[in-house]
Amino acid sequence: MRIGISGKIPRGILIVAVLAMSGCRAGGWVASVVGDVIGTKGDAFCDRRYVTDPKVEAAAFCQELVDTVAASQFEDDCRSRFTAQAADGRCPREKIVGGCKISVTNDDGSEVYDWYYDVSDLEAKSGREFQSHVSSADAVRAKCADPERYSDGAEFVMP
């Protein structure tokens, strides 16, 4: 094989090329293993009722991402943007008034739900009013139908 002006492959380039080619096999194996782990689907939630920063307004809903490959990224985003409680699994079902299944198509096929809660006890305990407060299933149904809140649309659901 002749490369370059002199007609010879410099020894350093040859060594790098051989290592790179052999590393591709090892790198491919590592990528395959990591892909299996990363590609695992799960559920995650961001509970906006429980925020740790007093400057961030608490909200009366929990967003749930079902069957996603991006659970950890969703949880990290929840904590950093809203200082809210995030974890693997689904939103707590106690005190849910109703929910909105968001009409969005995610690349990984996951589904997104916003679950709205009766937060009257939390408001009384904390002394502050929550965003998106609802008191009935009809109020949640109205939120689901609001194109300003859900530009892609949303369907009212019960847990």
C-alpha positions as CSV (number, residue, x, y, z in Angstrom):
1,M,0.0,0.0,0.0
2,R,1.4,3.4,-1.0
3,I,0.1,6.6,0.5
4,G,1.6,10.1,0.4
5,I,4.3,11.7,-1.6
6,S,7.1,9.4,-0.5
7,G,5.1,6.2,-1.3
8,K,5.4,4.9,2.3
9,I,2.9,4.9,5.2
10,P,4.5,6.6,8.2
11,R,4.8,4.2,11.0
12,G,2.8,6.4,13.5
13,I,-0.2,6.6,11.1
14,L,0.0,2.8,10.5
15,I,-0.1,2.1,14.2
16,V,-3.0,4.5,14.8
17,A,-4.9,3.0,11.9
18,V,-4.4,-0.6,13.2
19,L,-5.5,0.4,16.7
20,A,-8.5,2.3,15.4
21,M,-9.6,-0.7,13.4
22,S,-9.2,-3.1,16.3
23,G,-10.8,-0.6,18.6
24,C,-13.9,-0.5,16.4
25,R,-14.7,-4.0,17.3
26,A,-14.3,-3.4,21.0
27,G,-16.0,0.0,20.7
28,G,-18.9,-1.7,18.8
29,W,-19.3,-4.2,21.6
30,V,-19.3,-1.5,24.2
31,A,-21.8,0.5,22.2
32,S,-24.0,-2.6,21.9
33,V,-24.0,-3.2,25.6
34,V,-24.6,0.4,26.5
35,G,-27.4,0.6,23.9
36,D,-29.1,-2.4,25.5
37,V,-29.0,-0.6,28.9
38,I,-29.9,2.8,27.6
39,G,-32.6,1.4,25.3
40,T,-34.5,-0.1,28.2
41,K,-37.9,1.6,28.6
42,G,-39.5,2.7,31.8
43,D,-41.8,5.2,33.4
44,A,-40.9,8.5,35.2
45,F,-42.8,11.3,36.8
46,C,-42.3,15.0,37.7
47,D,-44.6,15.9,40.7
48,R,-44.9,19.7,40.6
49,R,-46.9,19.8,43.9
50,Y,-43.6,19.3,45.7
51,V,-41.0,21.9,44.8
52,T,-37.9,22.6,46.9
53,D,-37.2,26.2,45.8
54,P,-39.6,28.7,47.5
55,K,-39.2,31.0,44.5
56,V,-40.7,28.4,42.2
57,E,-44.5,28.2,42.3
58,A,-45.9,24.8,43.1
59,A,-48.5,23.4,40.7
60,A,-51.5,21.1,41.2
61,F,-50.3,18.4,38.7
62,C,-47.8,15.7,38.1
63,Q,-46.5,14.9,34.7
64,E,-46.0,11.2,33.8
65,L,-43.9,9.8,31.0
66,V,-44.9,6.2,30.2
67,D,-42.7,3.6,28.4
68,T,-39.8,5.9,27.6
69,V,-36.1,5.5,27.0
70,A,-35.5,9.0,28.4
71,A,-36.6,8.6,32.0
72,S,-33.4,9.8,33.6
73,Q,-33.3,12.9,31.3
74,F,-36.9,13.7,32.1
75,E,-36.2,13.4,35.8
76,D,-33.1,15.6,35.6
77,D,-35.0,18.2,33.6
78,C,-37.8,18.2,36.2
79,R,-35.4,18.7,39.1
80,S,-33.3,21.4,37.4
81,R,-36.2,23.4,35.8
82,F,-38.9,23.1,38.4
83,T,-37.0,21.9,41.5
84,A,-39.8,19.4,41.7
85,Q,-40.0,15.8,43.0
86,A,-39.0,13.4,40.3
87,A,-38.6,9.6,40.3
88,D,-39.0,6.4,38.3
89,G,-42.5,5.0,38.1
90,R,-45.9,6.7,37.7
91,C,-47.4,9.6,39.5
92,P,-49.1,8.9,42.8
93,R,-52.8,8.1,42.3
94,E,-54.1,9.4,45.7
95,K,-56.2,12.6,45.4
96,I,-56.2,12.6,41.6
97,V,-59.2,14.5,40.2
98,G,-58.6,13.6,36.6
99,G,-55.9,13.8,33.9
100,C,-55.0,14.8,30.4
101,K,-53.4,12.3,28.0
102,I,-51.4,14.6,25.8
103,S,-51.7,14.1,22.0
104,V,-48.0,14.1,21.2
105,T,-46.0,11.6,19.2
106,N,-42.6,11.1,20.9
107,D,-39.8,9.5,19.0
108,D,-39.6,6.6,21.5
109,G,-43.3,5.9,21.4
110,S,-43.8,7.0,25.0
111,E,-47.1,8.6,26.3
112,V,-47.4,11.7,28.4
113,Y,-50.1,12.4,31.0
114,D,-50.7,15.4,33.2
115,W,-52.5,14.3,36.4
116,Y,-54.4,17.0,38.3
117,Y,-54.9,16.8,42.1
118,D,-57.0,18.1,44.8
119,V,-54.4,20.1,46.6
120,S,-56.6,21.9,49.1
121,D,-54.9,20.2,52.1
122,L,-51.4,21.2,50.7
123,E,-52.5,24.8,50.1
124,A,-53.9,25.0,53.7
125,K,-50.7,23.5,55.1
126,S,-48.3,25.7,53.1
127,G,-50.3,28.9,53.1
128,R,-49.8,29.4,49.4
129,E,-51.9,28.9,46.3
130,F,-50.9,26.3,43.7
131,Q,-50.9,26.9,39.9
132,S,-53.4,24.9,37.9
133,H,-55.7,24.4,40.8
134,V,-58.7,22.3,40.0
135,S,-61.7,21.2,42.1
136,S,-63.6,18.9,39.8
137,A,-63.3,16.5,36.9
138,D,-65.1,19.0,34.7
139,A,-62.4,21.6,35.5
140,V,-59.7,19.1,34.4
141,R,-61.7,18.3,31.2
142,A,-61.7,22.0,30.4
143,K,-57.9,22.2,30.9
144,C,-57.5,19.2,28.5
145,A,-59.6,21.0,25.9
146,D,-57.7,24.3,26.2
147,P,-55.5,24.7,23.0
148,E,-53.4,27.4,24.8
149,R,-52.4,24.8,27.4
150,Y,-52.2,21.8,25.1
151,S,-51.4,23.0,21.6
152,D,-51.2,19.4,20.3
153,G,-54.4,18.5,22.0
154,A,-55.2,16.4,25.0
155,E,-57.8,13.8,26.0
156,F,-59.5,13.7,29.4
157,V,-58.7,10.5,31.3
158,M,-59.4,9.0,34.7
159,P,-56.7,6.9,36.5
